Amino acid sequence: MGVKYAIVIYWSAEDNSFIAEILELSGFMADGETYQEALKNAEIVANEWLETARKLERPIPVPKGKLIYA
């Protein structure tokens, strides 16, 4: 299942790893030693997040698409 949410990835010196966040998914965060690993882990965790939300009959946020920054 492909993740249809925007994934924000940034370097965290504090964690010494790349951090991936999906803003629409409450509490969502994944990490990795490389950018690619953080992206891969984000896709895995996002699918688990969505699967858990479905099982618990919680609302699934609609992907917002392109993020706009001021």
C-alpha positions as CSV (number, residue, x, y, z in Angstrom):
1,M,0.0,0.0,0.0
2,G,1.5,3.3,-1.0
3,V,1.6,6.2,1.4
4,K,-0.3,9.2,0.0
5,Y,0.7,11.7,2.7
6,A,3.5,14.3,2.5
7,I,6.5,13.0,4.4
8,V,8.8,15.7,6.0
9,I,12.4,14.4,6.5
10,Y,15.1,16.4,8.4
11,W,18.4,15.8,10.1
12,S,18.4,15.7,13.9
13,A,21.8,16.3,15.4
14,E,20.3,15.5,18.8
15,D,19.2,12.1,17.7
16,N,22.1,11.7,15.2
17,S,19.6,10.4,12.6
18,F,17.1,11.6,10.0
19,I,13.6,12.1,11.3
20,A,10.5,11.6,9.2
21,E,7.1,13.1,10.1
22,I,3.7,12.9,8.5
23,L,1.9,15.9,9.9
24,E,-1.6,14.6,9.3
25,L,-1.0,11.5,11.4
26,S,-1.1,12.4,15.1
27,G,2.1,11.4,16.9
28,F,3.7,10.0,13.8
29,M,7.5,9.8,13.6
30,A,10.1,7.5,12.1
31,D,13.8,7.7,11.8
32,G,16.8,6.2,10.0
33,E,20.6,6.5,9.7
34,T,20.2,7.7,6.1
35,Y,17.5,9.8,4.3
36,Q,16.5,6.7,2.3
37,E,16.2,4.6,5.4
38,A,14.1,7.2,7.2
39,L,11.8,7.3,4.1
40,K,11.5,3.5,4.0
41,N,10.8,3.4,7.8
42,A,8.2,6.2,7.4
43,E,6.3,4.2,4.8
44,I,6.3,1.1,7.0
45,V,5.2,3.0,10.2
46,A,2.5,4.9,8.2
47,N,1.0,1.7,7.0
48,E,1.0,0.3,10.5
49,W,-0.5,3.6,11.9
50,L,-3.3,3.4,9.3
51,E,-3.9,-0.3,9.9
52,T,-4.2,0.3,13.7
53,A,-6.5,3.3,13.2
54,R,-8.8,1.1,11.0
55,K,-8.9,-1.7,13.6
56,L,-9.7,0.7,16.4
57,E,-12.3,2.4,14.1
58,R,-10.6,5.8,14.4
59,P,-10.9,8.5,11.7
60,I,-8.3,8.4,9.0
61,P,-7.1,11.9,8.0
62,V,-7.5,12.8,4.4
63,P,-4.1,13.5,2.8
64,K,-3.7,17.3,2.3
65,G,-1.3,17.0,-0.6
66,K,1.2,19.7,-1.3
67,L,2.3,21.7,1.8
68,I,2.5,25.4,1.5
69,Y,5.1,27.3,3.5
70,A,5.1,31.1,4.1
